Amino acid sequence: MTSRNSFEQVDEVPADAMTLSLARDGDKFFGIVSCPATATQGRLPKDFRSAEMPLKEAFRAAIKFANDFKVPMVVLDPHGLWQAEWGTLYREEDEGGEAQAAP
Protein backbone atom coordinates (compact mmCIF):
# COMPACT_ATOMS: atom_id res chain seq x y z
CA MET A 1 0.00 0.00 0.00
CA THR A 2 1.37 3.43 -0.90
CA SER A 3 1.17 6.27 1.56
CA ARG A 4 -0.45 9.45 0.36
CA ASN A 5 1.09 12.85 0.81
CA SER A 6 -0.62 15.18 3.27
CA PHE A 7 -0.53 18.97 3.08
CA GLU A 8 -1.75 21.54 5.57
CA GLN A 9 -4.47 23.87 4.30
CA VAL A 10 -4.18 27.46 5.54
CA ASP A 11 -6.32 30.60 5.25
CA GLU A 12 -3.43 33.04 4.88
CA VAL A 13 0.16 32.93 3.68
CA PRO A 14 2.50 32.10 6.61
CA ALA A 15 5.95 33.63 7.14
CA ASP A 16 7.61 30.27 7.80
CA ALA A 17 6.56 28.09 4.83
CA MET A 18 6.28 27.94 1.07
CA THR A 19 2.67 28.41 -0.07
CA LEU A 20 0.86 26.91 -3.04
CA SER A 21 -2.05 29.27 -3.68
CA LEU A 22 -4.82 27.84 -5.85
CA ALA A 23 -7.07 30.46 -7.40
CA ARG A 24 -9.68 31.17 -10.02
CA ASP A 25 -10.60 34.20 -12.06
CA GLY A 26 -13.91 33.51 -13.78
CA ASP A 27 -13.34 30.35 -15.84
CA LYS A 28 -9.56 30.52 -15.43
CA PHE A 29 -7.95 28.27 -12.78
CA PHE A 30 -4.31 28.75 -11.78
CA GLY A 31 -1.74 28.31 -9.05
CA ILE A 32 0.96 30.58 -7.66
CA VAL A 33 3.97 29.44 -5.63
CA SER A 34 5.31 31.91 -3.06
CA CYS A 35 7.91 31.76 -0.33
CA PRO A 36 9.30 34.38 2.03
CA ALA A 37 13.09 34.41 2.17
CA THR A 38 12.86 34.06 5.97
CA ALA A 39 11.40 30.55 5.58
CA THR A 40 14.51 29.26 3.78
CA GLN A 41 17.08 30.06 6.48
CA GLY A 42 19.28 31.96 4.05
CA ARG A 43 18.97 29.63 1.05
CA LEU A 44 16.81 32.19 -0.81
CA PRO A 45 18.14 35.78 -0.94
CA LYS A 46 14.72 37.46 -1.34
CA ASP A 47 11.01 36.66 -1.22
CA PHE A 48 9.81 34.55 -4.16
CA ARG A 49 6.51 34.63 -6.04
CA SER A 50 5.93 32.73 -9.28
CA ALA A 51 3.82 33.73 -12.23
CA GLU A 52 0.36 32.20 -12.60
CA MET A 53 0.59 28.59 -13.81
CA PRO A 54 -1.91 25.84 -14.64
CA LEU A 55 -2.95 24.05 -11.42
CA LYS A 56 -1.03 20.80 -11.96
CA GLU A 57 2.10 22.65 -13.08
CA ALA A 58 1.90 24.87 -9.98
CA PHE A 59 1.54 21.81 -7.73
CA ARG A 60 4.58 20.15 -9.29
CA ALA A 61 6.60 23.37 -9.07
CA ALA A 62 5.64 23.78 -5.39
CA ILE A 63 6.77 20.25 -4.54
CA LYS A 64 10.10 20.77 -6.33
CA PHE A 65 10.61 24.17 -4.68
CA ALA A 66 9.82 22.82 -1.20
CA ASN A 67 12.23 19.93 -1.69
CA ASP A 68 15.01 22.04 -3.24
CA PHE A 69 14.86 24.73 -0.54
CA LYS A 70 13.97 22.33 2.29
CA VAL A 71 10.94 24.30 3.45
CA PRO A 72 7.50 23.09 4.54
CA MET A 73 4.72 23.47 1.99
CA VAL A 74 1.20 24.64 2.80
CA VAL A 75 -1.83 25.15 0.57
CA LEU A 76 -4.12 28.16 0.29
CA ASP A 77 -7.27 26.94 -1.48
CA PRO A 78 -10.26 29.24 -0.92
CA HIS A 79 -12.12 27.91 -3.99
CA GLY A 80 -11.76 24.16 -3.37
CA LEU A 81 -9.55 23.52 -6.41
CA TRP A 82 -7.31 20.89 -4.73
CA GLN A 83 -7.11 17.64 -6.71
CA ALA A 84 -7.52 14.44 -4.67
CA GLU A 85 -4.82 12.71 -6.75
CA TRP A 86 -2.24 15.11 -5.25
CA GLY A 87 -2.80 13.83 -1.71
CA THR A 88 -4.77 14.82 1.36
CA LEU A 89 -5.40 18.33 2.64
CA TYR A 90 -5.82 18.76 6.38
CA ARG A 91 -6.27 21.65 8.78
CA GLU A 92 -4.51 22.04 12.12
CA GLU A 93 -6.74 22.62 15.13
CA ASP A 94 -6.12 25.94 16.90
CA GLU A 95 -6.34 24.69 20.49
CA GLY A 96 -4.00 21.71 20.16
CA GLY A 97 -6.77 19.30 19.21
CA GLU A 98 -6.76 16.68 16.48
CA ALA A 99 -6.02 17.65 12.90
CA GLN A 100 -9.14 17.75 10.77
CA ALA A 101 -9.39 16.61 7.15
CA ALA A 102 -10.27 19.53 4.92
CA PRO A 103 -13.59 19.25 3.05
Sequence and secondary structure as in RCSB ss.txt:
>XXXX:A:sequence
MTSRNSFEQVDEVPADAMTLSLARDGDKFFGIVSCPATATQGRLPKDFRSAEMPLKEAFRAAIKFANDFKVPMVV
LDPHGLWQAEWGTLYREEDEGGEAQAAP
>XXXX:A:secstr
     EEEEESS  SSSEEEEEEEETTEEEEEEEE GGGGTTSSSS EE   B HHHHHHHHHHHHHHHT  EEE
E TT    GGG EEEE  TTS   EE  
